[in-house]
Amino acid sequence: MSFRFLICRLAIRAASVLFAAKKAHALEYPVGVGDVDFPDWGETANNPVIHPERAENGLYGYADNEKKWAIEPVFEAANPFSAAGTAWVLREGNCVLVDTDGNVVRDPDPAIRSTEEWLSDDRLRAVSANGLKGVVDADGNWTIRPEHLEIGSFSSDGLAVVKDVNGKTGVMNDGGDWVVPPIHAGISGVTSKRTIIARDEKNKCGLVDFDGKVLFPFRLRVFERFSANGLAIVITDEYKYGALNESGRFVIPPEFDYLWDFAENGLAVAGVKRGKEIYGAIDEEGNWAIEPKFQYIKGFFTNGLAAAFVDGKSCGLIDEEGNWRLEPRFSQINDFTPDGMAVVRDLAGKFGAIDADCAFGVPTIYDHMENFSDNGMAVVRDGDRGYGAVNKFGKMMIAPGFDRLWPFRGDLGLAVARDRNGKYGVVNEQGNWIREPKHDHKLTLMGRYLAKITMDKTGAVDLDGNFLVEPEYYDIVPFRKGLLKLHSTPNEFVFANREGERRVPLGYDILKERKYLREPHKFRCISYIP
């Protein structure tokens, strides 16, 4: 396999489609895929509901929601159709643009090696050509020639941060014109008021408008992005925290020793040193909404409450005025999960859970408790009885008895468990083994049909315990479109599909990685990952 071919498969390429299937027939699915629902891909006037799918032969085509082929699987890789009704596909190492009938719309520049994500409203795509970046539109025409080192995502008004070949950064519109010339060492944000957060050669941050006028001088150590309230947290050279507005004016003077981001309730946790560090909360004008009197405030939850500590040992919950909603009689209060429950630990070390009204849903009687999973169950340990699971009302859903039980994957309804003999398997929400415990090493679910097994090295097994990837890797990480990243080191990896063939997925640029193994590896068959 040539290097050019390998790179071409990289991110969004397209293949010259030699024909489009006029006969629709049933898809041949990989093992375990038939019971997976298709996502709702949406529909436009130019884009009927067809989407890329991989057939049993390992090639990609386009299927409808009735699981019939609309375009035969003849491509090494394929991308979803844009709103314009075109898609980049890869066949025989060639990258081309096709329409929903599978016809070639336009042959791209032969220098194109890879394409990345659609940058704005399915209109533009970043493209790598000869090591430089440019942009093509949905018809395959160059809107920005490949002459730049980096191109960021376009905003709704058609602007993107671009780094030129000299390493300087500016702002460009989607027609390829410089709106802000590339004169800055870096740009970390463009605001709605047409100003930019820029960085100079000394790595100091400032605020500049599109005409080059400096709204705030380059003397800040840190300049965060502007949040929805129009404020950005900044840190001065003296390590003082404050907040600027988009005009470059200090709305909150830099007089705090600590300042967190503003929460949805308009308050931000702030800290000052008055002999010792004490914490309170300020409003968006910098006024104390909660006087600094707490040893520490963890931060505001979505329900407007915050966990506050008073003596380094005990914490409780305060409201937006600093009043105790739950007296400080806990050593730990976790974040509230989407179902409104927070795991707590009392001063005696016992775990339970409270609801958003600070009422106990699960009494503090357990020796350990995990946060609630998406299925509404939380793993608990009940002394020598072992691990089980309760619901948010404290009802025991799985009786204690496991030597260890890990949190449920709510989307799968499965959890890894270890029995009293130290063997690992997989259980369902009723606590029944669906895969008997026969592994001596820790399992980590990567899908309904595949699990990672960690020994001295890492491999992958199906849930019947058969090795699909021999345990010879540093780590294995699920990737998109049913691929795995097999790491030999933290920064060296290869991709593999279910046939064990090396793949470079579309929409992914390996040049962004520090290293990439080009030497072939030995793979075993890898099954489908939902």
C-alpha positions in Angstrom: 0.0 0.0 0.0 1.5 3.3 -1.0 2.0 6.2 1.4 -0.1 8.4 -0.8 -2.9 5.9 -0.8 -2.7 5.6 3.0 -2.9 9.3 3.5 -5.7 9.7 1.0 -7.9 7.5 3.0 -7.3 9.8 5.8 -9.9 12.2 6.2 -12.5 13.0 3.6 -11.7 11.6 0.3 -13.6 10.6 -2.4 -13.6 8.0 -4.9 -14.4 7.9 -8.5 -17.7 6.1 -8.5 -17.9 4.0 -11.6 -21.5 3.1 -11.2 -24.6 3.7 -9.1 -26.7 0.8 -8.1 -30.2 0.9 -9.6 -31.2 -2.3 -7.9 -31.8 -2.1 -4.2 -31.3 -5.3 -2.2 -30.8 -6.3 1.5 -27.6 -5.2 3.2 -25.1 -7.9 4.1 -24.2 -6.8 7.7 -21.2 -7.8 9.7 -21.8 -10.1 12.6 -23.8 -8.4 15.3 -24.8 -5.4 13.3 -28.3 -6.4 12.3 -30.0 -5.4 15.5 -28.5 -1.9 15.5 -30.9 0.9 14.5 -29.8 3.4 12.0 -29.4 7.0 13.2 -31.6 9.7 11.9 -29.4 11.2 9.3 -32.0 13.9 8.3 -33.2 14.7 4.8 -32.9 17.7 2.5 -34.2 18.4 -1.0 -31.0 17.2 -2.5 -30.2 14.5 0.0 -32.6 11.6 0.5 -32.1 9.6 3.6 -29.1 7.5 2.6 -26.0 7.2 4.6 -22.6 5.4 4.4 -22.5 1.8 5.5 -19.9 -1.0 5.4 -20.8 -4.3 3.7 -19.6 -7.8 4.5 -16.8 -7.4 1.9 -15.4 -4.5 3.9 -16.3 -1.9 1.3 -18.6 1.1 1.8 -21.8 2.1 0.0 -24.9 4.1 0.8 -28.0 2.6 2.4 -31.5 3.9 3.0 -33.3 3.5 6.3 -34.9 0.3 5.1 -31.4 -1.2 4.9 -31.4 -1.4 1.2 -28.4 -0.3 -1.0 -29.0 3.0 -2.8 -25.4 3.0 -4.0 -23.5 -0.3 -4.2 -20.6 -0.9 -1.7 -17.6 -0.3 -3.9 -15.6 2.3 -2.0 -12.7 2.0 0.5 -14.3 4.8 2.5 -17.3 7.1 2.2 -18.7 10.2 4.0 -22.2 11.4 4.7 -23.8 13.6 2.0 -23.7 17.3 2.5 -26.9 19.5 2.3 -25.8 20.2 -1.3 -26.2 16.5 -2.1 -22.6 15.6 -2.6 -20.2 13.4 -0.7 -16.5 12.6 -0.8 -15.7 8.9 -1.3 -12.5 6.9 -1.9 -12.0 4.2 -4.5 -8.8 2.6 -5.7 -6.9 5.4 -4.0 -8.6 8.2 -5.8 -10.6 10.9 -4.0 -13.6 12.3 -5.9 -16.9 14.0 -5.3 -20.1 12.1 -6.1 -23.9 12.9 -6.1 -26.7 10.8 -4.6 -26.9 8.7 -7.7 -23.2 7.8 -7.4 -22.1 9.9 -10.3 -18.9 11.8 -10.3 -19.5 15.5 -9.8 -16.0 16.7 -10.1 -12.5 15.3 -10.1 -10.6 17.1 -7.3 -7.1 18.5 -7.7 -4.7 15.5 -7.9 -2.6 17.1 -5.1 -5.4 16.5 -2.6 -4.2 14.0 0.0 -6.9 14.3 2.7 -10.0 16.2 3.7 -11.3 17.0 7.1 -14.7 18.0 8.6 -17.2 20.2 6.9 -16.3 23.6 8.3 -19.6 25.5 8.1 -23.2 24.4 7.3 -22.0 21.7 5.0 -20.6 24.3 2.6 -16.9 24.1 3.0 -14.3 21.4 3.7 -10.7 21.8 4.8 -8.4 20.0 2.4 -4.8 18.9 2.7 -2.8 19.2 -0.5 1.0 18.8 -0.6 1.2 19.3 3.1 -0.7 22.6 3.2 -4.4 23.4 3.9 -7.0 24.9 1.7 -10.8 24.8 1.4 -13.1 23.3 -1.2 -16.9 23.9 -1.5 -19.6 21.2 -1.8 -19.0 21.2 -5.6 -15.3 20.5 -5.2 -14.2 24.0 -6.2 -11.3 25.7 -4.4 -12.5 28.6 -2.3 -9.2 28.9 -0.5 -6.1 27.6 -2.2 -4.0 25.1 -0.3 -1.3 27.6 0.9 -1.7 27.6 4.7 -0.5 25.6 7.6 -3.8 25.5 9.5 -7.4 26.5 8.9 -9.9 26.6 11.8 -13.7 26.2 11.6 -15.7 28.9 10.0 -18.1 30.9 12.2 -21.7 31.5 11.2 -20.6 34.8 9.6 -18.0 33.0 7.5 -14.8 33.8 9.3 -12.0 31.4 10.4 -8.6 31.7 12.1 -5.9 30.8 9.6 -2.1 30.2 10.1 0.0 31.1 7.1 3.2 29.4 5.9 5.3 31.7 8.0 3.5 30.6 11.2 1.7 33.9 11.6 -2.0 33.9 12.4 -4.9 36.0 11.0 -8.6 35.8 10.2 -9.9 34.9 6.7 -13.4 34.9 5.2 -14.8 31.9 3.3 -13.8 33.6 0.0 -10.2 33.4 0.9 -9.7 37.1 1.7 -7.7 38.2 4.8 -10.0 40.1 7.1 -7.3 40.4 9.7 -3.8 40.1 8.2 -1.5 37.3 9.5 0.6 39.3 11.9 -0.1 37.6 15.3 1.7 34.7 16.9 -1.6 33.2 17.7 -5.4 33.9 17.9 -7.5 32.0 20.4 -10.9 33.5 19.7 -13.0 35.8 17.5 -15.8 37.6 19.2 -19.2 38.6 17.9 -18.1 42.2 18.0 -15.4 41.5 15.4 -12.5 41.6 17.9 -9.9 38.9 18.4 -8.1 37.5 21.4 -4.5 37.5 20.1 -1.0 36.5 21.4 2.3 38.2 20.7 5.8 36.8 20.3 6.3 37.0 24.1 3.2 34.8 24.6 1.3 37.7 26.2 -2.4 38.1 25.4 -4.4 41.1 24.3 -7.6 42.2 22.5 -7.5 43.7 19.0 -10.3 44.8 16.7 -10.3 43.9 13.0 -8.8 47.2 12.0 -5.7 46.5 14.2 -6.7 48.8 17.0 -5.5 47.4 20.3 -8.4 47.4 22.7 -6.4 45.9 25.5 -2.6 45.7 25.5 -0.6 42.5 25.2 0.2 42.1 28.9 -2.1 39.3 30.1 -0.8 35.9 31.1 -4.1 34.2 30.4 -7.1 35.4 28.3 -10.1 32.9 28.3 -12.7 32.9 25.6 -15.7 35.1 26.1 -18.7 33.3 27.6 -22.4 33.8 26.9 -22.5 36.7 29.3 -19.9 38.7 27.2 -17.2 38.3 29.8 -13.8 36.6 29.6 -11.8 35.6 32.7 -8.2 36.9 32.5 -5.1 36.5 34.6 -2.5 39.3 34.9 1.3 39.0 35.2 0.7 39.4 39.0 -1.5 36.3 38.9 -4.6 38.3 39.7 -8.0 37.3 38.3 -10.5 39.6 36.7 -13.0 39.8 33.8 -13.0 41.9 30.6 -15.9 42.7 28.3 -15.7 42.5 24.5 -14.7 46.2 24.4 -11.5 45.5 26.4 -12.8 47.1 29.6 -12.4 45.5 33.0 -15.9 44.9 34.2 -14.4 43.0 37.1 -11.1 44.4 38.3 -8.2 42.0 38.6 -8.2 41.9 42.4 -9.1 38.3 43.0 -6.7 35.5 43.8 -9.0 32.9 42.2 -12.0 33.2 39.9 -14.0 30.4 38.3 -16.1 30.6 35.2 -19.6 32.0 35.6 -22.3 29.5 36.2 -25.8 29.4 34.6 -27.1 31.4 37.6 -24.8 34.3 36.8 -22.4 33.7 39.7 -18.8 32.8 39.8 -16.8 31.3 42.7 -14.1 33.7 43.7 -11.3 33.5 46.3 -9.1 36.0 48.1 -6.2 35.7 50.5 -6.9 37.4 53.8 -4.4 35.7 56.0 -5.7 32.5 54.5 -7.6 31.6 51.4 -11.4 32.2 51.7 -14.1 31.8 49.1 -17.4 33.3 48.2 -19.2 34.1 44.9 -19.5 37.3 42.8 -22.1 38.5 40.3 -21.4 39.7 36.8 -20.6 43.2 38.0 -17.9 41.9 40.5 -20.0 42.4 43.6 -20.0 39.8 46.3 -23.3 37.8 46.1 -21.9 35.4 48.8 -19.4 36.9 51.2 -16.0 35.2 51.3 -16.3 33.2 54.4 -15.9 29.6 53.3 -12.8 27.5 53.3 -13.6 26.3 49.8 -16.6 26.3 47.4 -16.6 23.5 44.9 -18.7 25.3 42.3 -22.4 25.8 41.4 -24.4 22.8 40.1 -27.1 23.2 37.5 -29.7 23.4 40.2 -28.1 26.6 41.6 -26.6 24.9 44.7 -22.9 24.7 45.6 -20.9 22.4 47.8 -19.1 24.5 50.4 -16.5 23.5 53.0 -16.1 25.1 56.4 -13.2 23.3 58.1 -11.5 21.1 55.6 -13.4 18.1 56.9 -17.1 18.8 56.5 -19.1 20.3 53.7 -22.7 21.0 52.9 -24.8 22.7 50.2 -25.4 26.5 50.0 -27.9 28.4 47.9 -27.2 31.5 45.8 -27.3 33.8 48.8 -24.8 31.7 50.8 -27.5 30.1 53.1 -27.2 26.5 54.1 -29.6 24.3 52.3 -27.9 21.2 53.7 -25.8 21.6 56.8 -22.1 20.8 56.6 -22.2 17.2 57.8 -20.6 15.4 54.9 -17.1 14.8 53.8 -17.9 14.5 50.1 -20.7 15.7 47.8 -20.5 14.7 44.2 -22.0 16.6 41.3 -25.7 16.1 40.6 -26.3 13.7 37.7 -28.9 14.5 35.0 -31.6 12.6 37.0 -31.1 15.0 39.9 -29.1 12.7 42.3 -25.8 13.4 44.0 -23.8 10.8 45.8 -22.7 11.9 49.3 -20.4 10.5 52.0 -21.0 11.3 55.7 -18.4 12.1 58.3 -18.4 8.4 59.3 -17.4 7.4 55.8 -20.7 5.9 54.7 -22.2 6.6 51.3 -25.7 7.5 50.2 -27.4 9.9 47.8 -29.6 13.0 47.9 -32.0 14.5 45.4 -32.2 18.1 44.2 -34.3 19.0 47.2 -31.5 17.8 49.5 -33.7 14.9 50.6 -32.2 11.5 51.0 -33.0 9.1 48.2 -30.4 6.5 49.4 -29.5 6.5 53.1 -25.8 6.7 54.0 -25.4 3.1 54.8 -23.0 1.8 52.2 -19.2 1.4 52.2 -18.8 2.6 48.7 -21.1 4.1 46.0 -20.5 5.1 42.4 -22.4 7.9 40.6 -25.8 6.9 39.0 -25.5 5.6 35.5 -27.9 6.5 32.6 -30.1 3.6 33.5 -30.8 5.1 36.9 -28.8 2.6 38.9 -25.8 3.2 41.1 -23.2 0.5 42.2 -22.8 0.1 46.0 -20.8 -2.0 48.3 -22.5 -3.4 51.4 -19.7 -4.6 53.7 -18.8 -8.2 53.4 -21.9 -8.9 51.4 -20.1 -7.4 48.4 -21.2 -5.2 45.5 -24.7 -4.7 44.1 -26.8 -1.8 42.7 -29.6 0.4 43.9 -32.0 2.9 42.2 -32.4 6.5 43.2 -35.1 5.6 45.8 -32.6 3.3 47.6 -34.3 0.1 46.4 -31.8 -2.8 45.9 -32.0 -3.7 42.2 -29.1 -6.1 42.2 -28.4 -7.9 45.5 -24.9 -7.6 46.9 -22.8 -10.6 46.1 -20.1 -9.6 43.6 -16.5 -9.2 44.6 -16.6 -6.0 42.4 -19.1 -4.4 40.1 -18.3 -1.5 37.8 -20.8 1.2 36.7 -23.3 0.3 34.0 -22.9 1.4 30.5 -26.4 2.8 30.3 -26.6 2.7 26.6 -25.8 -1.0 26.7 -27.5 -2.0 29.9 -24.4 -4.0 30.8 -21.6 -3.9 33.4 -18.4 -5.6 34.0 -18.3 -7.7 37.2 -15.9 -9.8 39.2 -17.0 -12.9 41.1 -15.8 -14.2 44.4 -13.2 -16.3 42.6 -11.6 -13.2 41.0 -12.9 -14.0 37.5 -14.3 -11.2 35.3 -17.4 -11.4 33.2 -20.4 -9.2 32.1 -23.8 -8.9 33.8 -27.1 -7.3 32.7 -29.3 -4.9 34.7 -30.9 -7.8 36.6 -27.5 -8.9 37.8 -27.5 -12.1 35.7 -24.3 -13.2 33.9 -24.7 -12.8 30.2 -21.0 -13.7 29.7 -19.8 -16.1 32.3 -16.9 -15.0 34.6 -13.8 -16.8 33.2 -11.2 -14.0 32.6 -8.4 -13.5 35.0 -7.8 -9.9 33.9 -9.8 -6.7 34.0 -12.4 -6.1 31.2 -13.6 -2.8 29.9 -16.7 -2.7 27.7 -16.1 -1.1 24.3 -19.5 -2.0 22.9 -22.2 -4.7 23.1 -20.0 -7.2 21.3 -16.4 -6.3 22.3 -14.4 -5.7 25.4 -10.8 -4.5 26.1 -8.8 -6.9 28.3 -5.9 -5.5 30.3 -3.1 -7.8 31.2 0.6 -7.0 31.0 -0.4 -5.8 27.6 -3.9 -4.9 26.2 -5.9 -6.9 23.8 -9.6 -7.3 22.8 -12.1 -10.2 23.3 -15.6 -10.8 22.2 -18.0 -11.4 25.0 -17.8 -15.1 24.6 -14.2 -14.7 25.7 -12.5 -15.3 22.3 -9.5 -13.2 21.6 -10.0 -10.9 18.6 -6.8 -8.8 19.2 -4.0 -10.5 20.9 -2.8 -8.8 24.1 0.3 -7.2 22.7 -0.6 -3.5 22.7 -0.1 -0.5 25.1 -3.7 0.4 24.8 -6.7 0.0 22.5 -9.1 2.8 22.0 -12.5 2.7 20.2 -12.6 5.1 17.2 -15.5 6.0 15.0 -17.1 4.0 12.2 -16.3 0.6 13.8 -12.5 1.2 13.9 -10.0 0.7 16.7 -6.8 2.5 17.4 -4.2 0.0 18.4 -1.5 1.8 20.4 2.0 0.4 20.6 3.0 3.4 22.6 1.0 6.4 23.8 1.8 8.3 20.5 2.2 5.4 18.1 -0.8 3.5 16.7 -2.5 1.9 13.7 -6.1 1.6 12.8 -7.8 -1.8 12.2 -11.2 -2.8 10.9 -13.1 -6.0 11.7 -11.2 -7.9 9.0 -7.9 -6.9 10.6 -7.0 -4.6 7.7 -5.3 -1.3 8.4 -7.7 1.6 7.7 -7.3 5.4 7.8 -10.8 6.8 8.5 -12.2 9.6 6.5 -12.4 12.9 8.5 -9.2 12.1 10.4 -5.8 13.6 9.6 -3.0 11.4 10.9 -0.6 14.3 10.2 -2.0 15.9 13.4 -0.6 13.0 15.4 2.9 13.1 16.7 3.8 9.8 15.3 2.1 7.1 13.1 3.3 3.6 12.6 3.8 2.9 8.9 5.1 -0.6 9.3 2.4 -3.3 9.1 1.2 -5.0 12.2 -0.3 -8.5 12.6 -4.1 -8.2 13.4 -6.7 -10.7 14.2 -10.3 -10.2 13.2 -12.0 -7.4 15.1 -15.8 -7.6 15.5 -18.3 -4.7 15.1 -18.2 -2.0 17.7 -21.6 -0.2 18.1 
